[in-house]
Amino acid sequence: MTVENKLSAPKRRTRAEVQKLVAEFVTSGMRRSEFCRSRGLSFGTLNRHLKKRRWKRKSRAASAAGRLVPVELAARKSPTLHEPSCGLAVVLPGGRRIEVHP
């Protein structure tokens, strides 16, 4: 009786499988090493996908912060002769101001 040893490359996980594993880890409350042992997952694989997840969230937040926002102009009062012009001030999220004086 002969035993055949079939060596093959490990099966690659699909994107959906990886996302599911990462979500399970985040909600598990387990340490990374415990989670990897319980799922037969290498520590490096979990780390790589957690880093990707953090990077995507950072880049989304950065791109969301850099988007343009709609601006509405206030209704103009009836003009009077020689009415002084007004300035403009834009207040940014960090409290910084950009002002333009007439």
ROMI-504227 format. One record per residue (C-alpha): x, y, z; residue in three letters; residue number from 1. Coordinates in pm, whole numbers, padded with zeros to 5 digits. Example, Ala and Ser with C-alpha at 12.3 -4.5 7.8 and 13.67 -1.06 7.14 Angstrom:
BEGIN
c1  c2  c3  residuo  num
01230  -00450  00780  ALA  1
01367  -00106  00714  SER  2
***
This chain:
BEGIN
c1  c2  c3  residuo  num
00000  00000  00000  MET  1
00146  00334  -00098  THR  2
00051  00671  00037  VAL  3
00056  00958  -00203  GLU  4
00165  01289  -00065  ASN  5
00004  01562  -00263  LYS  6
00172  01892  -00202  LEU  7
-00008  02191  -00335  SER  8
00003  02560  -00277  ALA  9
-00224  02685  -00001  PRO  10
-00563  02802  -00121  LYS  11
-00588  03178  -00153  ARG  12
-00869  03340  00035  ARG  13
-01117  03552  -00157  THR  14
-01158  03919  -00076  ARG  15
-01493  03841  00088  ALA  16
-01334  03573  00307  GLU  17
-01059  03810  00418  VAL  18
-01307  04088  00496  GLN  19
-01515  03843  00697  LYS  20
-01209  03725  00894  LEU  21
-01101  04082  00969  VAL  22
-01454  04173  01081  ALA  23
-01465  03863  01302  GLU  24
-01131  03957  01457  PHE  25
-01240  04314  01528  VAL  26
-01556  04197  01705  THR  27
-01396  03896  01876  SER  28
-01212  04082  02150  GLY  29
-00931  03826  02117  MET  30
-00563  03901  02085  ARG  31
-00424  03865  01734  ARG  32
-00223  03555  01816  SER  33
-00522  03382  01978  GLU  34
-00748  03465  01686  PHE  35
-00494  03343  01429  CYS  36
-00443  03014  01613  ARG  37
-00818  02955  01640  SER  38
-00872  03018  01268  ARG  39
-00556  02857  01128  GLY  40
-00445  03193  00997  LEU  41
-00091  03326  00994  SER  42
-00021  03629  01211  PHE  43
00135  03814  00915  GLY  44
-00173  03763  00699  THR  45
-00403  03912  00961  LEU  46
-00163  04202  01021  ASN  47
-00137  04279  00650  ARG  48
-00512  04296  00607  HIS  49
-00560  04503  00922  LEU  50
-00302  04752  00791  LYS  51
-00480  04767  00455  LYS  52
-00808  04832  00636  ARG  53
-00656  05116  00842  ARG  54
-00493  05269  00534  TRP  55
-00821  05263  00339  LYS  56
-01005  05430  00626  ARG  57
-00737  05699  00656  LYS  58
-00737  05770  00284  SER  59
-01118  05788  00278  ARG  60
-01118  06030  00571  ALA  61
-00849  06243  00408  ALA  62
-01032  06255  00076  SER  63
-01360  06335  00252  ALA  64
-01192  06623  00435  ALA  65
-01058  06763  00108  GLY  66
-01391  06775  -00070  ARG  67
-01563  07092  -00172  LEU  68
-01871  07194  00020  VAL  69
-02172  07380  -00117  PRO  70
-02192  07750  -00038  VAL  71
-02508  07958  -00040  GLU  72
-02507  08333  -00078  LEU  73
-02727  08534  00152  ALA  74
-03000  08743  -00006  ALA  75
-02876  09089  -00088  ARG  76
-03037  09393  00067  LYS  77
-03152  09666  -00164  SER  78
-02841  09857  -00266  PRO  79
-02787  10206  -00138  THR  80
-02553  10456  -00289  LEU  81
-02196  10435  -00171  HIS  82
-02261  10134  00049  GLU  83
-01930  10009  00185  PRO  84
-01828  09666  00066  SER  85
-01784  09388  00316  CYS  86
-01505  09140  00373  GLY  87
-01509  08765  00371  LEU  88
-01403  08521  00643  ALA  89
-01376  08143  00607  VAL  90
-01335  07945  00930  VAL  91
-01167  07606  00886  LEU  92
-01227  07298  01104  PRO  93
-00910  07348  01310  GLY  94
-01017  07702  01400  GLY  95
-00796  07870  01142  ARG  96
-00945  08165  00958  ARG  97
-00895  08301  00610  ILE  98
-01004  08662  00588  GLU  99
-01029  08900  00295  VAL  100
-01082  09264  00385  HIS  101
-01223  09522  00140  PRO  102
***
